[in-house]
Amino acid sequence: MNRKNIMMRTILVGIVFVVLLTGCKKLALQHDHNRDPVTIDPHVNMTAWQYLKSRALGTNSFDTIWKRMYEGIIYSEIDTLEYSKPNRTYIFLNNDAVVRTNSNAADVGFFGANRYNNGNATKWSNYPKEFVKANLLYLILDGVYDHYTLPAINPVVVNTLAPPGSLTELPTGITRNTAYPFVPNPESKMQIKVLNSSPSNTSDYPIVLNESRNVRTSSILATNGSIHAVDRFVTTTKPD
């Protein structure tokens, strides 16, 4: 018995040695891999108008994210050349930023914030064309304001393309919901800044509009300016 036990132990030791040796050989075949960080290029190599159309008129959901905004531009009869002129900042509304409605009045898009006959709007034509036009022109800033140009922390008040006086009152039959009470903005100006914190693990130092709306995707570089994308309503109320 003792002899058998010794032989068994010898065999087991040999098996363990072979396994360890095999493992070492596998490790010897491994190589270090250099992982170079890659930064996404913010340049889209087209004008803001070309980029908006490319993501509004596609055939799948990925390429129709700005379809509702595009429809608003066409309905309001804005001169689309405004989206191709240089040295501007463009705020793009994704579909939720237009059509979203919710029991939480603050978590809505344009149709949920600007109510039609005491209910949620369902289409751009619920509003007068001039009202839609003024609100969309308000989302075009005169000058480039993004993470590359804005000062740290301090807010900047900027001119928009909305004509002065076009945002002083709501049209008949249009009201604001309780989360966004209407305040006249006679100069049609907007406040913009870079937040000095990271409100979530997916939002580092976002750009903030009128102390109310954090930009979802910022500093997209078109050939004629910078684009910021939002997913909820952008109020025309400028902070004091």
PEWO-V900941 format. One record per backbone hydrogen bond with DSSP energy under -0.5 kcal/mol. NH is the residue of the N-H (numbers start at 0). CO is the residue of the C=O. E is the energy in kcal/mol with one decimal. If there is no record, write none. Layout:
BEGIN
NH_CO_E ; NH_CO_E
END
This chain:
BEGIN
4_0_-2.7 ; 5_1_-2.3 ; 6_2_-2.2 ; 7_3_-2.7 ; 8_4_-2.4 ; 9_5_-2.2 ; 10_6_-2.4 ; 11_7_-2.5 ; 12_8_-2.5 ; 13_9_-2.0 ; 14_10_-2.3 ; 15_11_-2.6 ; 16_12_-2.2 ; 17_13_-2.2 ; 18_14_-2.5 ; 19_15_-2.5 ; 20_16_-2.4 ; 21_17_-2.7 ; 22_18_-2.4 ; 23_19_-2.2 ; 24_20_-2.1 ; 25_21_-2.0 ; 26_22_-2.1 ; 27_23_-2.1 ; 28_24_-1.0 ; 28_25_-0.6 ; 29_25_-0.5 ; 29_26_-1.2 ; 33_31_-0.5 ; 34_32_-0.7 ; 35_33_-0.9 ; 43_220_-2.4 ; 44_220_-0.6 ; 48_82_-1.4 ; 50_46_-2.4 ; 51_47_-2.6 ; 52_48_-2.3 ; 53_49_-2.0 ; 54_50_-1.2 ; 54_51_-0.7 ; 55_52_-1.2 ; 56_52_-2.3 ; 57_62_-2.5 ; 62_59_-0.9 ; 63_60_-1.2 ; 65_54_-2.0 ; 66_63_-1.6 ; 69_65_-2.4 ; 70_66_-2.4 ; 71_67_-1.8 ; 72_68_-2.3 ; 73_69_-2.3 ; 74_70_-2.6 ; 75_71_-2.5 ; 76_72_-0.8 ; 76_73_-0.6 ; 77_72_-1.4 ; 79_77_-0.7 ; 81_78_-2.3 ; 82_79_-1.6 ; 83_80_-1.9 ; 84_80_-0.7 ; 87_223_-1.2 ; 88_140_-2.0 ; 89_225_-3.0 ; 90_138_-2.7 ; 91_89_-0.7 ; 91_227_-3.0 ; 93_91_-0.6 ; 93_229_-2.3 ; 94_64_-1.6 ; 96_93_-0.6 ; 97_93_-0.6 ; 97_94_-1.2 ; 98_94_-2.7 ; 99_95_-1.6 ; 104_102_-1.0 ; 106_103_-1.8 ; 107_105_-0.8 ; 108_99_-2.8 ; 109_96_-2.1 ; 110_97_-3.3 ; 111_99_-0.7 ; 112_108_-1.7 ; 113_109_-2.6 ; 114_112_-1.0 ; 114_174_-3.0 ; 115_118_-2.8 ; 116_114_-0.6 ; 116_172_-2.7 ; 118_115_-1.4 ; 120_110_-1.7 ; 125_122_-1.8 ; 126_123_-2.2 ; 131_127_-1.9 ; 132_128_-2.8 ; 133_129_-2.3 ; 134_130_-2.0 ; 135_131_-2.3 ; 136_132_-2.5 ; 137_133_-1.4 ; 138_135_-1.1 ; 139_136_-1.7 ; 140_88_-3.1 ; 140_138_-0.5 ; 141_158_-2.6 ; 142_86_-1.2 ; 142_140_-1.1 ; 144_142_-0.6 ; 148_145_-1.2 ; 149_145_-2.9 ; 153_151_-2.8 ; 155_191_-2.7 ; 157_155_-0.5 ; 157_189_-3.2 ; 159_187_-0.8 ; 160_136_-1.4 ; 160_139_-1.8 ; 161_136_-0.5 ; 164_185_-1.6 ; 165_162_-2.2 ; 167_164_-0.8 ; 173_170_-2.0 ; 174_114_-2.0 ; 176_112_-1.8 ; 179_176_-1.2 ; 184_166_-2.3 ; 187_184_-1.7 ; 189_157_-2.2 ; 191_155_-2.6 ; 192_207_-1.6 ; 194_192_-0.5 ; 194_205_-3.1 ; 198_196_-0.6 ; 199_202_-1.0 ; 202_199_-1.3 ; 204_196_-0.8 ; 204_202_-0.6 ; 207_192_-3.0 ; 208_212_-2.9 ; 209_190_-3.3 ; 209_207_-0.5 ; 211_208_-2.3 ; 212_208_-2.1 ; 214_206_-3.2 ; 215_228_-1.9 ; 216_228_-1.8 ; 219_226_-2.6 ; 220_41_-2.2 ; 220_218_-0.6 ; 221_219_-0.9 ; 221_224_-2.0 ; 222_45_-2.2 ; 224_221_-0.9 ; 225_87_-1.9 ; 226_219_-2.7 ; 227_89_-2.8 ; 228_216_-3.4 ; 229_91_-2.5 ; 232_107_-2.5 ; 234_232_-0.6 ; 237_235_-0.7
END
